């Protein structure tokens, strides 16, 4: 596991990070990895989860901004 070449987390799309994270969860749940490999998987999984959260936060901000622009164009100042 530690010798595997991984794409840097910051270069992954949301979908790529989520797919890799789901694979890591499956590997960890299987219990077939050594302790060292499990720790490396856990660390990678934490980084992937944070990347997914960053993508989702960014998407929420974009949606909020679009809603705000729409409200302003409609003359509505309330949310």
NORLIN-V854944 format. One record per backbone hydrogen bond with DSSP energy under -1.0 kcal/mol. NH is the residue of the N-H (numbers start at 1). CO is the residue of the C=O. E is the energy in kcal/mol with one decimal. If there is no record, write none. Layout:
BEGIN
nh=<NH;NH>
co=<CO;CO>
e=<E;E>
END
This chain:
BEGIN
nh=<4;11;12;17;18;19;20;21;22;23;24;25;26;27;28;29;30;38;39;40;41;42;43;44;45;46;47;48;49;50;51;52;53;54;55;56;57;58;59;60;61;62;63;64;65;66;67;68;69;70;71;72;73;74;75;76>
co=<1;8;9;13;14;15;16;17;18;19;20;21;22;23;24;25;26;34;35;36;37;38;39;40;41;42;43;44;45;46;47;48;49;50;51;52;53;54;55;56;57;58;59;60;61;62;63;64;65;66;67;68;69;70;72;71>
e=<-1.9;-2.2;-1.8;-2.6;-2.8;-2.4;-2.4;-2.5;-2.5;-1.8;-2.2;-2.5;-2.1;-2.2;-2.8;-2.7;-1.6;-2.8;-2.4;-2.1;-2.7;-2.7;-2.5;-2.3;-3.0;-2.5;-2.0;-2.5;-2.7;-2.1;-2.1;-2.6;-2.2;-2.3;-2.3;-2.5;-2.8;-2.4;-2.3;-2.4;-2.2;-2.1;-2.4;-2.9;-2.4;-2.3;-2.6;-2.3;-2.5;-2.4;-2.6;-2.5;-2.4;-1.4;-1.2;-2.7>
END
